[in-house]
Amino acid sequence: MVKTITMTALLFLAGVGAVLWLMPYEWLWIILPAVTLLLCAVSVALYWYEVRLPIGRMIASMQAMREGQAVTLDDARRDDEFGQLARAIVEFSIRNQHHLEEVRRRKDDFQRLFDMVPCGISVQDREYRLLRWNHSFAVRYDPQPGNTCYEVYKGRTTPCPECSVQRTWEEGAVRKAASTPTGRGTTGSCRPCPCSTRTATCPRLWK
């Protein structure tokens, strides 16, 4: 890209110099400003088409990759610095798509295993709201989005006095399974377990 712009500028200047050399001296003060303006216009056009537009396309492609989209760049065919950068972006996009496909596959596998577990499992946050649940839990309790664990498990309107979920938040460890009335005329076994996260504060737990 730099080589192309340099050669174009040199050829243009050589042509302008030859024209000025052959022109009569009294015409120089008329032609010289026009040549200067033309040179500025050519420089701006070269910058716009050779630099600004490719950079804009690459920025757009990076934003698309951030959203998980595959990208292609016509600039990858260029034999200059921008071509090298475009090829690197396209190669990274291909690797990123392979990684996303693997993540989706593992997520689907986990969801199938999660739903195949014969006992009911729910995931809830610190406000006791149910975030996710497996098929067994849905069949047994029929939860709705926004329900809390004490509403679904016990049929209560307030948290349980001896809340195993609250103790799990405080201790940050897996608690032993304990039999507890469900409020539906049955008894269930409850074992809260903090979800593994990369932060010190666990935002949710399994139950």
C-alpha positions in Angstrom: 0.0 0.0 0.0 2.8 2.5 0.9 4.7 1.4 -2.2 1.7 2.0 -4.4 1.0 5.5 -3.0 4.7 6.4 -3.2 5.0 5.3 -6.9 1.8 7.1 -7.8 2.9 10.3 -6.1 6.3 10.2 -7.8 4.9 9.6 -11.2 2.4 12.4 -10.7 5.1 14.8 -9.6 7.3 13.8 -12.5 4.5 14.5 -14.9 3.7 17.9 -13.3 7.4 18.8 -13.3 7.6 18.0 -17.0 4.5 20.1 -17.8 5.8 23.1 -15.8 9.3 22.8 -17.5 7.7 23.1 -20.9 5.3 25.9 -20.1 6.2 29.5 -20.6 7.4 31.4 -17.5 4.5 33.9 -17.5 2.0 31.0 -17.2 3.5 29.5 -14.1 1.7 31.8 -11.7 -1.6 30.7 -13.2 -0.9 27.0 -13.5 1.0 26.5 -10.2 -2.0 27.1 -7.9 -4.2 24.8 -10.0 -1.5 22.1 -9.9 -1.3 22.4 -6.1 -5.0 22.0 -5.7 -5.0 19.0 -8.0 -2.2 17.4 -6.1 -4.1 17.9 -2.8 -7.2 16.4 -4.3 -5.3 13.4 -5.6 -3.6 12.9 -2.1 -7.0 13.0 -0.4 -8.5 10.5 -2.9 -5.6 8.2 -2.4 -5.9 8.4 1.4 -9.6 7.8 1.3 -9.6 4.8 -1.1 -6.3 3.2 0.0 -6.4 3.8 3.7 -9.7 5.1 5.2 -12.1 2.7 3.4 -10.0 -0.5 4.1 -9.7 0.5 7.8 -13.4 1.0 8.0 -14.1 -2.4 6.5 -11.7 -4.1 8.9 -13.3 -2.3 11.9 -16.7 -3.5 10.8 -15.5 -7.0 10.4 -14.1 -7.0 13.9 -17.4 -5.8 15.3 -19.2 -8.6 13.3 -16.8 -11.2 14.8 -17.5 -9.9 18.3 -21.2 -10.7 17.6 -20.3 -14.3 16.5 -20.6 -13.7 12.7 -18.2 -15.1 10.1 -16.5 -12.4 8.0 -14.8 -12.2 4.6 -12.7 -9.3 3.3 -12.0 -8.4 -0.3 -8.9 -6.6 1.0 -7.4 -10.0 1.7 -6.5 -10.2 -2.0 -4.3 -7.1 -1.7 -0.5 -7.6 -1.8 0.4 -5.0 0.8 0.2 -4.4 4.6 -3.5 -4.0 4.5 -3.8 -7.3 2.7 -1.8 -9.1 5.3 -3.9 -7.6 8.1 -7.1 -8.6 6.2 -5.9 -12.1 5.8 -5.1 -12.3 9.5 -8.6 -11.1 10.4 -10.2 -13.7 8.0 -8.1 -16.5 9.5 -9.0 -15.4 13.0 -12.7 -15.4 12.0 -12.5 -19.0 10.7 -10.8 -20.1 14.0 -13.4 -18.2 16.0 -16.3 -19.9 14.1 -14.8 -23.3 14.8 -14.5 -22.4 18.5 -18.1 -21.1 18.7 -19.3 -24.3 17.0 -17.5 -26.4 19.6 -18.9 -24.2 22.4 -22.5 -24.6 21.0 -22.0 -28.4 20.7 -20.8 -28.7 24.3 -23.7 -26.5 25.5 -26.2 -28.7 23.7 -24.6 -31.8 25.1 -24.8 -30.3 28.6 -28.4 -29.3 28.2 -29.3 -32.8 27.1 -27.6 -34.3 30.1 -29.2 -31.7 32.3 -32.7 -32.6 31.1 -32.0 -36.4 31.3 -31.1 -36.3 35.0 -34.1 -38.2 36.7 -34.2 -35.8 39.7 -35.4 -32.2 39.6 -32.6 -29.5 39.4 -33.0 -25.8 39.5 -30.6 -22.8 39.3 -31.4 -19.7 41.3 -29.9 -16.4 42.2 -29.4 -14.6 45.5 -33.0 -13.2 45.4 -34.2 -16.9 45.3 -35.5 -16.5 41.7 -35.4 -19.6 39.6 -33.2 -19.0 36.5 -33.1 -22.4 34.9 -34.5 -25.9 35.6 -34.4 -29.3 34.0 -37.2 -31.4 32.6 -37.8 -33.5 35.7 -38.2 -30.3 37.8 -40.6 -28.8 35.2 -42.8 -31.9 35.2 -42.9 -32.1 39.0 -43.3 -28.4 40.0 -44.5 -26.6 36.8 -42.4 -23.4 37.5 -43.0 -20.1 35.7 -40.4 -17.4 34.8 -39.9 -15.1 37.8 -41.0 -17.7 40.4 -38.9 -18.0 43.6 -37.8 -21.3 45.1 -39.9 -20.9 48.2 -43.0 -20.3 46.0 -42.4 -23.4 43.9 -40.9 -25.8 46.5 -43.0 -24.9 49.5 -45.9 -22.8 48.3 -44.8 -19.9 50.5 -44.9 -16.2 50.0 -41.8 -15.5 52.1 -38.4 -17.2 52.4 -38.2 -20.3 54.6 -37.2 -19.7 58.2 -34.4 -22.3 58.0 -33.3 -21.6 54.4 -30.7 -24.0 53.1 -30.1 -21.7 50.1 -29.3 -18.7 52.4 -26.9 -20.9 54.4 -25.2 -22.0 51.2 -24.7 -18.4 50.2 -23.1 -17.7 53.6 -20.9 -20.7 53.7 -20.1 -21.0 50.0 -19.9 -24.8 50.2 -22.1 -27.7 49.1 -24.5 -28.7 51.9 -25.6 -32.2 52.7 -28.9 -33.4 51.3 -31.8 -33.1 53.7 -35.4 -34.2 53.5 -37.8 -31.4 53.7 -41.6 -31.1 53.2 -42.4 -29.5 49.8 -45.7 -27.9 50.8 -47.4 -30.0 48.2 -48.1 -33.0 50.5 -44.8 -34.7 49.7 -41.3 -34.7 51.0 -38.2 -34.0 48.9 -34.5 -34.1 49.3 -32.7 -30.7 48.9 -29.0 -30.3 48.4 -27.9 -26.7 47.5 -24.6 -26.3 45.6 -22.8 -23.1 44.6 -22.2 -22.7 40.8 -18.6 -22.6 39.8 -17.6 -19.1 38.6 -14.4 -17.1 37.9 -15.3 -14.4 40.5 -15.1 -14.5 44.2 -18.8 -13.9 44.6 -21.0 -16.7 43.4 -24.1 -15.2 41.7 -26.2 -18.4 41.6 -26.4 -22.0 42.9 -27.8 -25.4 42.0 -30.5 -27.0 44.1 
